[in-house]
Amino acid sequence: MRKQRNINDYEGDPISDQAVIECIKQAEQLYQVVYSWIADNRPDLASNEK
């Protein structure tokens, strides 16, 4: 993802829709992992809203 973003930043090449969809999917998965860890290890920091 970083390489594609850098190419876009420096050369103006557009990022494909599929790359954006994959990035969002990975970000959502990361959010779930981090939120679960916080809920398990620091429940004082976890809110009830997602």
PDB file of N, CA, C and O in Angstrom:
ATOM      1  N   MET A   1       0.811  -1.190   0.000  1.00  0.00           N
ATOM      2  CA  MET A   1       0.000   0.000   0.000  1.00  0.00           C
ATOM      3  C   MET A   1       0.865   1.269   0.000  1.00  0.00           C
ATOM      4  O   MET A   1       0.576   2.232  -0.710  1.00  0.00           O
ATOM      5  N   ARG A   2       1.916   1.248   0.801  1.00  0.00           N
ATOM      6  CA  ARG A   2       2.764   2.442   0.889  1.00  0.00           C
ATOM      7  C   ARG A   2       3.386   2.762  -0.463  1.00  0.00           C
ATOM      8  O   ARG A   2       3.464   3.923  -0.863  1.00  0.00           O
ATOM      9  N   LYS A   3       3.828   1.719  -1.163  1.00  0.00           N
ATOM     10  CA  LYS A   3       4.455   1.948  -2.470  1.00  0.00           C
ATOM     11  C   LYS A   3       3.455   2.582  -3.438  1.00  0.00           C
ATOM     12  O   LYS A   3       3.797   3.518  -4.162  1.00  0.00           O
ATOM     13  N   GLN A   4       2.232   2.078  -3.449  1.00  0.00           N
ATOM     14  CA  GLN A   4       1.215   2.643  -4.338  1.00  0.00           C
ATOM     15  C   GLN A   4       0.901   4.086  -3.971  1.00  0.00           C
ATOM     16  O   GLN A   4       0.726   4.933  -4.847  1.00  0.00           O
ATOM     17  N   ARG A   5       0.831   4.362  -2.667  1.00  0.00           N
ATOM     18  CA  ARG A   5       0.551   5.730  -2.232  1.00  0.00           C
ATOM     19  C   ARG A   5       1.685   6.663  -2.634  1.00  0.00           C
ATOM     20  O   ARG A   5       1.443   7.782  -3.084  1.00  0.00           O
ATOM     21  N   ASN A   6       2.924   6.202  -2.470  1.00  0.00           N
ATOM     22  CA  ASN A   6       4.066   7.034  -2.844  1.00  0.00           C
ATOM     23  C   ASN A   6       4.088   7.315  -4.344  1.00  0.00           C
ATOM     24  O   ASN A   6       4.387   8.433  -4.765  1.00  0.00           O
ATOM     25  N   ILE A   7       3.776   6.313  -5.140  1.00  0.00           N
ATOM     26  CA  ILE A   7       3.723   6.515  -6.592  1.00  0.00           C
ATOM     27  C   ILE A   7       2.671   7.560  -6.921  1.00  0.00           C
ATOM     28  O   ILE A   7       2.893   8.439  -7.754  1.00  0.00           O
ATOM     29  N   ASN A   8       1.519   7.456  -6.258  1.00  0.00           N
ATOM     30  CA  ASN A   8       0.461   8.434  -6.478  1.00  0.00           C
ATOM     31  C   ASN A   8       0.907   9.820  -6.061  1.00  0.00           C
ATOM     32  O   ASN A   8       0.647  10.792  -6.769  1.00  0.00           O
ATOM     33  N   ASP A   9       1.575   9.926  -4.925  1.00  0.00           N
ATOM     34  CA  ASP A   9       2.028  11.235  -4.435  1.00  0.00           C
ATOM     35  C   ASP A   9       3.019  11.892  -5.385  1.00  0.00           C
ATOM     36  O   ASP A   9       2.936  13.096  -5.630  1.00  0.00           O
ATOM     37  N   TYR A  10       3.945  11.124  -5.916  1.00  0.00           N
ATOM     38  CA  TYR A  10       5.031  11.702  -6.709  1.00  0.00           C
ATOM     39  C   TYR A  10       4.765  11.739  -8.206  1.00  0.00           C
ATOM     40  O   TYR A  10       5.278  12.611  -8.908  1.00  0.00           O
ATOM     41  N   GLU A  11       3.969  10.800  -8.698  1.00  0.00           N
ATOM     42  CA  GLU A  11       3.745  10.725 -10.141  1.00  0.00           C
ATOM     43  C   GLU A  11       2.313  11.039 -10.544  1.00  0.00           C
ATOM     44  O   GLU A  11       2.030  11.235 -11.726  1.00  0.00           O
ATOM     45  N   GLY A  12       1.423  11.087  -9.588  1.00  0.00           N
ATOM     46  CA  GLY A  12       0.039  11.402  -9.894  1.00  0.00           C
ATOM     47  C   GLY A  12      -0.754  10.246 -10.466  1.00  0.00           C
ATOM     48  O   GLY A  12      -1.880  10.436 -10.925  1.00  0.00           O
ATOM     49  N   ASP A  13      -0.174   9.026 -10.444  1.00  0.00           N
ATOM     50  CA  ASP A  13      -0.913   7.860 -10.936  1.00  0.00           C
ATOM     51  C   ASP A  13      -2.054   7.548  -9.965  1.00  0.00           C
ATOM     52  O   ASP A  13      -1.833   7.489  -8.756  1.00  0.00           O
ATOM     53  N   PRO A  14      -3.250   7.352 -10.472  1.00  0.00           N
ATOM     54  CA  PRO A  14      -4.376   7.068  -9.579  1.00  0.00           C
ATOM     55  C   PRO A  14      -4.245   5.682  -8.939  1.00  0.00           C
ATOM     56  O   PRO A  14      -3.656   4.766  -9.512  1.00  0.00           O
ATOM     57  N   ILE A  15      -4.802   5.561  -7.759  1.00  0.00           N
ATOM     58  CA  ILE A  15      -4.830   4.279  -7.059  1.00  0.00           C
ATOM     59  C   ILE A  15      -6.118   3.574  -7.478  1.00  0.00           C
ATOM     60  O   ILE A  15      -7.183   4.189  -7.536  1.00  0.00           O
ATOM     61  N   SER A  16      -6.011   2.293  -7.765  1.00  0.00           N
ATOM     62  CA  SER A  16      -7.177   1.547  -8.257  1.00  0.00           C
ATOM     63  C   SER A  16      -8.232   1.401  -7.169  1.00  0.00           C
ATOM     64  O   SER A  16      -7.923   1.417  -5.977  1.00  0.00           O
ATOM     65  N   ASP A  17      -9.464   1.259  -7.593  1.00  0.00           N
ATOM     66  CA  ASP A  17     -10.567   1.058  -6.658  1.00  0.00           C
ATOM     67  C   ASP A  17     -10.330  -0.194  -5.822  1.00  0.00           C
ATOM     68  O   ASP A  17     -10.607  -0.206  -4.623  1.00  0.00           O
ATOM     69  N   GLN A  18      -9.820  -1.241  -6.452  1.00  0.00           N
ATOM     70  CA  GLN A  18      -9.566  -2.498  -5.739  1.00  0.00           C
ATOM     71  C   GLN A  18      -8.523  -2.304  -4.644  1.00  0.00           C
ATOM     72  O   GLN A  18      -8.653  -2.883  -3.566  1.00  0.00           O
ATOM     73  N   ALA A  19      -7.496  -1.505  -4.899  1.00  0.00           N
ATOM     74  CA  ALA A  19      -6.472  -1.238  -3.884  1.00  0.00           C
ATOM     75  C   ALA A  19      -7.078  -0.483  -2.703  1.00  0.00           C
ATOM     76  O   ALA A  19      -6.733  -0.754  -1.553  1.00  0.00           O
ATOM     77  N   VAL A  20      -7.972   0.457  -2.975  1.00  0.00           N
ATOM     78  CA  VAL A  20      -8.629   1.207  -1.906  1.00  0.00           C
ATOM     79  C   VAL A  20      -9.528   0.287  -1.091  1.00  0.00           C
ATOM     80  O   VAL A  20      -9.540   0.366   0.138  1.00  0.00           O
ATOM     81  N   ILE A  21     -10.268  -0.572  -1.748  1.00  0.00           N
ATOM     82  CA  ILE A  21     -11.145  -1.525  -1.062  1.00  0.00           C
ATOM     83  C   ILE A  21     -10.320  -2.440  -0.164  1.00  0.00           C
ATOM     84  O   ILE A  21     -10.701  -2.694   0.978  1.00  0.00           O
ATOM     85  N   GLU A  22      -9.203  -2.934  -0.668  1.00  0.00           N
ATOM     86  CA  GLU A  22      -8.330  -3.813   0.119  1.00  0.00           C
ATOM     87  C   GLU A  22      -7.744  -3.063   1.313  1.00  0.00           C
ATOM     88  O   GLU A  22      -7.641  -3.625   2.403  1.00  0.00           O
ATOM     89  N   CYS A  23      -7.368  -1.826   1.124  1.00  0.00           N
ATOM     90  CA  CYS A  23      -6.833  -1.015   2.216  1.00  0.00           C
ATOM     91  C   CYS A  23      -7.874  -0.836   3.314  1.00  0.00           C
ATOM     92  O   CYS A  23      -7.559  -0.968   4.496  1.00  0.00           O
ATOM     93  N   ILE A  24      -9.090  -0.541   2.935  1.00  0.00           N
ATOM     94  CA  ILE A  24     -10.171  -0.373   3.912  1.00  0.00           C
ATOM     95  C   ILE A  24     -10.424  -1.684   4.648  1.00  0.00           C
ATOM     96  O   ILE A  24     -10.612  -1.687   5.865  1.00  0.00           O
ATOM     97  N   LYS A  25     -10.429  -2.790   3.921  1.00  0.00           N
ATOM     98  CA  LYS A  25     -10.643  -4.105   4.526  1.00  0.00           C
ATOM     99  C   LYS A  25      -9.563  -4.400   5.564  1.00  0.00           C
ATOM    100  O   LYS A  25      -9.867  -4.861   6.665  1.00  0.00           O
ATOM    101  N   GLN A  26      -8.313  -4.139   5.220  1.00  0.00           N
ATOM    102  CA  GLN A  26      -7.217  -4.384   6.153  1.00  0.00           C
ATOM    103  C   GLN A  26      -7.288  -3.451   7.363  1.00  0.00           C
ATOM    104  O   GLN A  26      -6.988  -3.863   8.483  1.00  0.00           O
ATOM    105  N   ALA A  27      -7.680  -2.210   7.142  1.00  0.00           N
ATOM    106  CA  ALA A  27      -7.819  -1.261   8.246  1.00  0.00           C
ATOM    107  C   ALA A  27      -8.916  -1.713   9.212  1.00  0.00           C
ATOM    108  O   ALA A  27      -8.753  -1.601  10.427  1.00  0.00           O
ATOM    109  N   GLU A  28     -10.018  -2.218   8.687  1.00  0.00           N
ATOM    110  CA  GLU A  28     -11.105  -2.705   9.539  1.00  0.00           C
ATOM    111  C   GLU A  28     -10.651  -3.909  10.355  1.00  0.00           C
ATOM    112  O   GLU A  28     -10.993  -4.027  11.532  1.00  0.00           O
ATOM    113  N   GLN A  29      -9.883  -4.804   9.735  1.00  0.00           N
ATOM    114  CA  GLN A  29      -9.367  -5.973  10.450  1.00  0.00           C
ATOM    115  C   GLN A  29      -8.395  -5.542  11.549  1.00  0.00           C
ATOM    116  O   GLN A  29      -8.444  -6.069  12.661  1.00  0.00           O
ATOM    117  N   LEU A  30      -7.525  -4.600  11.249  1.00  0.00           N
ATOM    118  CA  LEU A  30      -6.591  -4.091  12.240  1.00  0.00           C
ATOM    119  C   LEU A  30      -7.341  -3.452  13.398  1.00  0.00           C
ATOM    120  O   LEU A  30      -6.989  -3.667  14.558  1.00  0.00           O
ATOM    121  N   TYR A  31      -8.357  -2.677  13.099  1.00  0.00           N
ATOM    122  CA  TYR A  31      -9.170  -2.048  14.140  1.00  0.00           C
ATOM    123  C   TYR A  31      -9.745  -3.104  15.084  1.00  0.00           C
ATOM    124  O   TYR A  31      -9.696  -2.941  16.303  1.00  0.00           O
ATOM    125  N   GLN A  32     -10.283  -4.177  14.529  1.00  0.00           N
ATOM    126  CA  GLN A  32     -10.868  -5.226  15.359  1.00  0.00           C
ATOM    127  C   GLN A  32      -9.827  -5.877  16.257  1.00  0.00           C
ATOM    128  O   GLN A  32     -10.102  -6.138  17.428  1.00  0.00           O
ATOM    129  N   VAL A  33      -8.635  -6.145  15.728  1.00  0.00           N
ATOM    130  CA  VAL A  33      -7.567  -6.753  16.521  1.00  0.00           C
ATOM    131  C   VAL A  33      -7.161  -5.822  17.660  1.00  0.00           C
ATOM    132  O   VAL A  33      -7.041  -6.251  18.808  1.00  0.00           O
ATOM    133  N   VAL A  34      -6.951  -4.555  17.340  1.00  0.00           N
ATOM    134  CA  VAL A  34      -6.534  -3.590  18.357  1.00  0.00           C
ATOM    135  C   VAL A  34      -7.638  -3.392  19.393  1.00  0.00           C
ATOM    136  O   VAL A  34      -7.362  -3.371  20.593  1.00  0.00           O
ATOM    137  N   TYR A  35      -8.865  -3.249  18.951  1.00  0.00           N
ATOM    138  CA  TYR A  35      -9.972  -3.050  19.878  1.00  0.00           C
ATOM    139  C   TYR A  35     -10.113  -4.251  20.814  1.00  0.00           C
ATOM    140  O   TYR A  35     -10.342  -4.083  22.012  1.00  0.00           O
ATOM    141  N   SER A  36      -9.978  -5.450  20.274  1.00  0.00           N
ATOM    142  CA  SER A  36     -10.064  -6.656  21.106  1.00  0.00           C
ATOM    143  C   SER A  36      -8.946  -6.691  22.139  1.00  0.00           C
ATOM    144  O   SER A  36      -9.174  -7.038  23.298  1.00  0.00           O
ATOM    145  N   TRP A  37      -7.744  -6.331  21.718  1.00  0.00           N
ATOM    146  CA  TRP A  37      -6.618  -6.309  22.647  1.00  0.00           C
ATOM    147  C   TRP A  37      -6.873  -5.296  23.762  1.00  0.00           C
ATOM    148  O   TRP A  37      -6.654  -5.594  24.937  1.00  0.00           O
ATOM    149  N   ILE A  38      -7.330  -4.115  23.399  1.00  0.00           N
ATOM    150  CA  ILE A  38      -7.610  -3.089  24.406  1.00  0.00           C
ATOM    151  C   ILE A  38      -8.704  -3.571  25.364  1.00  0.00           C
ATOM    152  O   ILE A  38      -8.583  -3.406  26.578  1.00  0.00           O
ATOM    153  N   ALA A  39      -9.753  -4.156  24.830  1.00  0.00           N
ATOM    154  CA  ALA A  39     -10.851  -4.644  25.668  1.00  0.00           C
ATOM    155  C   ALA A  39     -10.365  -5.709  26.647  1.00  0.00           C
ATOM    156  O   ALA A  39     -10.810  -5.756  27.794  1.00  0.00           O
ATOM    157  N   ASP A  40      -9.447  -6.567  26.187  1.00  0.00           N
ATOM    158  CA  ASP A  40      -8.931  -7.633  27.039  1.00  0.00           C
ATOM    159  C   ASP A  40      -7.893  -7.137  28.035  1.00  0.00           C
ATOM    160  O   ASP A  40      -7.860  -7.598  29.176  1.00  0.00           O
ATOM    161  N   ASN A  41      -7.050  -6.209  27.621  1.00  0.00           N
ATOM    162  CA  ASN A  41      -5.906  -5.808  28.422  1.00  0.00           C
ATOM    163  C   ASN A  41      -6.059  -4.461  29.121  1.00  0.00           C
ATOM    164  O   ASN A  41      -5.412  -4.214  30.138  1.00  0.00           O
ATOM    165  N   ARG A  42      -6.893  -3.606  28.593  1.00  0.00           N
ATOM    166  CA  ARG A  42      -7.117  -2.284  29.180  1.00  0.00           C
ATOM    167  C   ARG A  42      -8.591  -1.923  29.076  1.00  0.00           C
ATOM    168  O   ARG A  42      -8.944  -0.970  28.381  1.00  0.00           O
ATOM    169  N   PRO A  43      -9.446  -2.661  29.750  1.00  0.00           N
ATOM    170  CA  PRO A  43     -10.884  -2.401  29.633  1.00  0.00           C
ATOM    171  C   PRO A  43     -11.263  -0.992  30.066  1.00  0.00           C
ATOM    172  O   PRO A  43     -12.317  -0.486  29.683  1.00  0.00           O
ATOM    173  N   ASP A  44     -10.406  -0.356  30.865  1.00  0.00           N
ATOM    174  CA  ASP A  44     -10.684   1.021  31.268  1.00  0.00           C
ATOM    175  C   ASP A  44     -10.611   1.991  30.095  1.00  0.00           C
ATOM    176  O   ASP A  44     -11.155   3.093  30.163  1.00  0.00           O
ATOM    177  N   LEU A  45      -9.939   1.583  29.019  1.00  0.00           N
ATOM    178  CA  LEU A  45      -9.814   2.428  27.834  1.00  0.00           C
ATOM    179  C   LEU A  45     -10.844   2.106  26.741  1.00  0.00           C
ATOM    180  O   LEU A  45     -11.048   2.892  25.816  1.00  0.00           O
ATOM    181  N   ALA A  46     -11.475   0.958  26.865  1.00  0.00           N
ATOM    182  CA  ALA A  46     -12.423   0.512  25.832  1.00  0.00           C
ATOM    183  C   ALA A  46     -13.792   1.129  26.090  1.00  0.00           C
ATOM    184  O   ALA A  46     -14.299   1.093  27.211  1.00  0.00           O
ATOM    185  N   SER A  47     -14.377   1.687  25.055  1.00  0.00           N
ATOM    186  CA  SER A  47     -15.746   2.177  25.174  1.00  0.00           C
ATOM    187  C   SER A  47     -16.680   1.076  24.724  1.00  0.00           C
ATOM    188  O   SER A  47     -16.247   0.096  24.116  1.00  0.00           O
ATOM    189  N   ASN A  48     -17.926   1.228  25.011  1.00  0.00           N
ATOM    190  CA  ASN A  48     -18.922   0.234  24.587  1.00  0.00           C
ATOM    191  C   ASN A  48     -19.363   0.449  23.160  1.00  0.00           C
ATOM    192  O   ASN A  48     -20.073  -0.389  22.603  1.00  0.00           O
ATOM    193  N   GLU A  49     -18.955   1.567  22.544  1.00  0.00           N
ATOM    194  CA  GLU A  49     -19.333   1.877  21.170  1.00  0.00           C
ATOM    195  C   GLU A  49     -18.207   1.471  20.235  1.00  0.00           C
ATOM    196  O   GLU A  49     -17.029   1.609  20.564  1.00  0.00           O
ATOM    197  N   LYS A  50     -18.585   0.966  19.063  1.00  0.00           N
ATOM    198  CA  LYS A  50     -17.598   0.599  18.044  1.00  0.00           C
ATOM    199  C   LYS A  50     -17.809   1.443  16.831  1.00  0.00           C
ATOM    200  O   LYS A  50     -17.085   1.301  15.846  1.00  0.00           O
TER     201      LYS A  50
END
